[in-house]
């Protein structure tokens, strides 16, 4: 008896764009801009207008800034042109024309920002991107370049993470969205070397159909501590630095509220902001 012909296999959907997954899993531009806006106003007694985002990637945070007020302008600096192009097509193109006109992306080294990237009220270095500088000399050069790019009463805002798990080779899984429509974000710290504080990490994504995007993003960083960072900022000429520590939610996690602090809890992991004033 002849075999029945098998129905053709349904083609599998194409893998989602890694930048889309990253923005959903890692970034919270509204939270970052809320923090920058409120802290700048409280510390400087005025509203910030000109913002620069270093290592801006897809410029999602820049887009959030120019949406806030019609007087806001933003400049994004990054060395990777394909990522800047992606941000232009997928993020900036969705802004209303008046907002898009107030945002400029520049393929430049943050050590040499150049024309159009100075005279800033606020400069941001988020998602620990500044950890790409693995020597004190290079980090000091970067912080000095930032200070020169700020107005007299400007502010530099950066985030930092730590805790004893930051010095462990661990894999951490986080479910993003519902199980039916979401995906799993996997942070893999595959190397930590204690003499140099070098850490090598990457991001994997596991999709709901079981497929994986391994090493969607990879990082080769130095793990900088808060006191080290503040010392380098002081040597770069910043007059004052403030650490904003996240409160506890009573269940072992953070509550999303960052307040000035001089002491923090000994915990497995933390994320904090540092604000440096010129």
C-alpha positions as CSV (number, residue, x, y, z in Angstrom):
1,X,0.0,0.0,0.0
2,X,1.6,3.3,-1.0
3,X,2.5,5.7,1.8
4,X,0.4,8.8,2.2
5,X,2.2,12.0,1.3
6,X,3.3,13.9,4.4
7,X,2.0,17.4,4.7
8,X,4.6,20.1,4.2
9,X,6.3,21.3,7.4
10,X,5.2,24.7,8.5
11,X,8.2,27.0,8.4
12,X,9.5,28.2,11.7
13,X,9.2,31.9,12.4
14,X,12.3,33.9,12.0
15,X,14.2,34.7,15.2
16,X,13.3,38.0,16.8
17,X,15.6,41.0,16.6
18,X,18.2,40.8,19.4
19,X,18.0,44.6,19.9
20,X,14.2,44.3,20.5
21,X,14.8,41.6,23.1
22,X,17.5,43.6,24.8
23,X,15.4,46.7,25.1
24,X,12.6,44.7,26.7
25,X,14.8,42.8,29.0
26,X,17.5,45.2,30.1
27,X,16.5,48.8,29.5
28,X,14.1,51.0,31.5
29,X,14.6,54.5,29.9
30,X,11.5,56.0,31.6
31,X,12.9,55.0,35.0
32,X,16.4,56.3,34.2
33,X,15.1,59.6,32.9
34,X,12.7,60.0,35.9
35,X,15.7,59.7,38.1
36,X,17.9,62.1,36.1
37,X,15.2,64.7,35.8
38,X,14.3,64.8,39.5
39,X,17.8,64.6,40.8
40,X,19.1,67.3,38.5
41,X,16.3,69.6,39.5
42,X,16.8,69.0,43.2
43,X,20.6,69.3,43.1
44,X,20.9,72.2,40.7
45,X,17.7,74.1,41.3
46,X,16.8,74.2,37.6
47,X,15.5,71.9,34.8
48,X,18.1,70.1,32.6
49,X,17.6,70.6,28.8
50,X,20.7,69.3,27.0
51,X,21.6,65.6,27.6
52,X,24.3,63.4,26.2
53,X,24.1,59.6,26.4
54,X,27.5,57.9,26.1
55,X,27.6,54.4,24.7
56,X,24.1,55.1,23.5
57,X,23.5,51.9,21.4
58,X,20.0,52.1,20.0
59,X,19.4,55.5,21.6
60,X,16.3,54.4,23.4
61,X,17.1,56.6,26.4
62,X,17.8,59.7,24.1
63,X,14.4,59.1,22.6
64,X,12.8,59.2,26.0
65,X,14.5,62.4,26.9
66,X,13.3,64.4,23.8
67,X,9.8,63.1,24.4
68,X,9.7,64.7,27.8
69,X,9.7,68.4,26.9
70,X,9.8,70.4,23.7
71,X,12.9,72.2,25.1
72,X,14.9,69.0,25.6
73,X,17.7,68.1,23.2
74,X,19.8,64.9,23.1
75,X,23.1,63.7,21.6
76,X,24.0,60.0,21.5
77,X,27.6,58.8,21.2
78,X,28.6,55.3,20.1
79,X,31.3,53.7,18.0
80,X,29.2,51.0,16.4
81,X,27.5,52.4,13.3
82,X,25.2,49.4,12.6
83,X,23.6,49.8,16.1
84,X,23.2,53.5,15.6
85,X,21.6,52.8,12.2
86,X,19.2,50.4,13.9
87,X,18.3,53.0,16.5
88,X,17.6,55.5,13.8
89,X,15.3,53.2,11.9
90,X,13.5,51.6,14.8
91,X,13.5,54.2,17.6
92,X,14.1,57.7,16.3
93,X,11.8,57.1,13.2
94,X,8.9,56.5,15.6
95,X,9.3,60.0,17.2
96,X,7.2,62.9,16.1
97,X,9.2,65.1,13.7
98,X,9.7,67.9,16.2
99,X,11.2,65.5,18.8
100,X,13.3,63.6,16.2
101,X,14.8,66.9,15.1
102,X,16.1,67.5,18.6
103,X,18.1,64.2,18.7
104,X,21.5,63.7,17.1
105,X,23.5,60.5,16.9
106,X,27.2,60.7,16.4
107,X,29.7,57.9,15.7
108,X,32.4,59.1,18.0
109,X,34.8,57.9,20.7
110,X,33.6,59.1,24.1
111,X,37.2,60.1,24.9
112,X,37.0,62.6,22.1
113,X,33.4,63.7,21.8
114,X,34.1,66.7,19.6
115,X,31.9,69.5,18.3
116,X,28.2,69.3,19.1
117,X,28.7,67.0,22.1
118,X,29.9,69.6,24.7
119,X,28.1,72.2,26.8
120,X,25.8,69.5,28.3
121,X,23.6,69.8,31.3
122,X,23.7,66.1,32.0
123,X,25.8,63.2,30.6
124,X,24.7,59.6,31.2
125,X,26.7,56.3,31.1
126,X,24.1,53.6,31.7
127,X,23.9,49.8,31.6
128,X,27.5,49.7,33.1
129,X,28.8,50.5,29.6
130,X,31.7,52.5,31.1
131,X,33.2,49.3,32.5
132,X,34.7,48.9,29.0
133,X,37.6,50.9,30.5
134,X,39.7,48.3,32.3
135,X,42.5,50.5,33.6
136,X,42.5,53.4,36.0
137,X,44.3,55.5,33.5
138,X,41.7,55.0,30.8
139,X,38.8,55.5,33.2
140,X,40.3,58.7,34.5
141,X,40.7,60.0,30.9
142,X,37.1,59.2,30.2
143,X,35.8,61.0,33.4
144,X,38.0,64.0,32.5
145,X,36.5,64.1,29.0
146,X,33.0,64.0,30.5
147,X,33.8,66.8,33.0
148,X,35.1,69.0,30.1
149,X,31.8,68.4,28.2
150,X,29.5,69.6,31.0
151,X,28.4,73.2,31.7
152,X,29.5,74.8,35.0
153,X,26.6,73.3,37.0
154,X,26.3,70.1,35.0
155,X,25.9,66.6,36.3
156,X,27.3,63.2,35.3
157,X,25.0,60.2,36.0
158,X,26.2,56.6,35.8
159,X,25.0,53.3,37.1
160,X,27.0,50.5,38.8
161,X,26.3,47.0,40.1
162,X,28.0,44.8,42.7
163,X,27.5,42.5,45.6
164,X,29.2,39.2,46.3
165,X,27.4,37.4,43.4
166,X,29.1,39.9,41.0
167,X,32.4,38.1,41.8
168,X,30.9,34.7,41.0
169,X,30.7,32.8,37.7
170,X,26.9,32.4,37.7
171,X,23.9,32.2,35.3
172,X,20.8,34.1,36.1
173,X,17.5,33.5,34.4
174,X,14.6,36.1,34.3
175,X,11.3,35.6,32.6
176,X,10.3,38.6,30.5
177,X,6.6,38.9,29.7
178,X,4.1,36.0,30.1
179,X,5.1,32.4,29.4
180,X,2.8,32.3,26.4
181,X,4.2,35.4,24.7
182,X,7.4,36.2,26.5
183,X,11.0,34.9,26.6
184,X,13.7,34.1,29.1
185,X,16.6,36.6,29.6
186,X,19.8,34.8,30.7
187,X,22.7,36.7,32.2
188,X,25.8,34.5,32.1
189,X,28.9,35.7,34.0
190,X,31.3,33.1,32.6
191,X,34.6,34.5,34.0
192,X,35.7,36.5,37.0
193,X,39.4,37.1,37.6
194,X,40.1,38.5,41.1
195,X,43.6,40.0,40.5
196,X,42.5,42.2,37.7
197,X,38.8,42.3,38.4
198,X,38.2,41.3,34.8
199,X,34.7,39.9,34.2
200,X,33.5,38.4,30.9
201,X,29.7,38.1,30.5
202,X,27.2,37.5,27.8
203,X,23.4,37.6,27.3
204,X,21.4,34.7,25.9
205,X,17.7,34.6,25.1
206,X,15.5,31.5,25.2
207,X,12.3,31.8,23.2
208,X,9.0,30.3,24.1
209,X,9.3,27.7,21.4
210,X,12.6,26.4,22.9
211,X,14.9,28.1,20.5
212,X,17.9,30.0,21.9
213,X,19.9,33.0,20.8
214,X,23.2,32.3,22.4
215,X,25.7,35.1,23.0
216,X,23.3,37.7,21.6
217,X,25.5,40.3,23.4
218,X,29.0,39.8,25.0
219,X,31.0,42.0,27.3
220,X,34.6,42.0,28.5
221,X,34.7,44.4,31.4
222,X,36.4,45.4,34.6
223,X,34.3,45.1,37.7
224,X,34.7,48.6,39.3
225,X,33.6,49.1,43.0
226,X,31.8,52.2,44.2
227,X,34.8,53.6,46.3
228,X,37.2,53.1,43.4
229,X,34.8,54.9,41.0
230,X,34.3,57.8,43.4
231,X,38.1,58.2,43.9
232,X,38.6,58.3,40.1
233,X,35.8,60.9,39.7
234,X,37.4,63.0,42.4
235,X,40.8,62.8,40.6
236,X,39.1,63.8,37.4
237,X,38.0,67.1,39.1
238,X,34.4,66.4,40.1
239,X,33.8,68.3,43.4
240,X,31.1,66.0,44.8
241,X,29.8,62.5,44.2
242,X,26.5,61.1,45.6
243,X,25.6,57.4,45.8
244,X,21.9,56.6,45.4
245,X,21.1,53.2,47.0
246,X,18.0,51.2,46.2
247,X,15.6,50.5,49.1
248,X,14.3,47.0,50.0
249,X,10.9,45.6,49.1
250,X,10.7,43.4,52.2
251,X,11.0,40.2,50.1
252,X,14.7,40.3,49.5
253,X,14.5,42.5,46.4
254,X,14.7,46.2,45.5
255,X,11.8,48.5,45.7
256,X,12.8,50.7,42.8
257,X,13.4,53.8,44.9
258,X,16.9,55.2,45.0
259,X,17.9,57.5,47.8
260,X,21.2,59.2,48.8
261,X,23.2,56.9,51.1
262,X,26.6,56.7,52.8
263,X,26.2,53.0,53.8
264,X,24.7,50.0,52.0
265,X,23.6,46.5,53.0
266,X,25.9,43.5,52.4
267,X,23.8,41.7,49.8
268,X,24.2,39.3,47.0
269,X,23.6,41.9,44.3
270,X,22.8,45.5,44.0
271,X,22.4,48.3,41.4
272,X,23.1,51.9,42.3
273,X,23.4,55.3,40.7
274,X,26.3,57.6,41.2
275,X,25.9,61.3,40.5
276,X,29.0,63.4,40.0
277,X,28.8,67.2,40.2
278,X,31.2,69.5,38.5
